Amino acid sequence: GAYFRKTNRTEYLNIIPVAIYGAGETGVKLSAALQAGKHFRVMAFIDDSLDLQGTEIFGVRVYPFSSFAKVLKQFKIVSVLLAIPSASRIRRSEIIRAIGQYKVPIKTIPNMIDLMNGLAKVDEIREVELEDLLGRDTVQPIAQLLKQCIEGKSVMVTGAGGGGRF
């Protein structure tokens, strides 16, 4: 599903078609950074804002999430990049789960606080992690309490949110 662009030599660059979820300032900056890199081609933006839907950014159309399946198929999207660093954890989790139904890889960028503090750059893309799905901050277990309750006992860990690390 990737595109190939011939360089000024005889080699070809693998151009990966992606969609960006989030057509705000961060999504626009991410798109510009990716275009400068020449390894990704932004084929579509997805955004919840009715004001942005139907507009174009750098010649790339902004679609509502209701058009996501069509966008994936039409543009042969290989990966979705989340550019919504200011969204709440709960909203990020909802979006990741909604995209996850389509079995397309999801990547994200650093959070807004890290971007504003200069600790990260908008084009630092990473895999979505379990913490992105929690919808809340992670809570570390209190080792002493766990030890008192489970040491020397058989324990069954259920659920997908805990990770089972003791």
Secondary structure, 3 states (H helix, E strand, C coil): CCEEEECCCCCEEEEEEEEEECCCHHHHHHHHHHHHHCCEEEEEEECCCCCCCCCEECCEEEECHHHHHHHHHHHCCCEEEECCCCCCHHHHHHHHHHHHCCCCCEEECCCHHHHHCCCCCCCCCEECCHHHHHCCCCCCCCHHHHHHHHCCCCCCCCCCCCCCCC
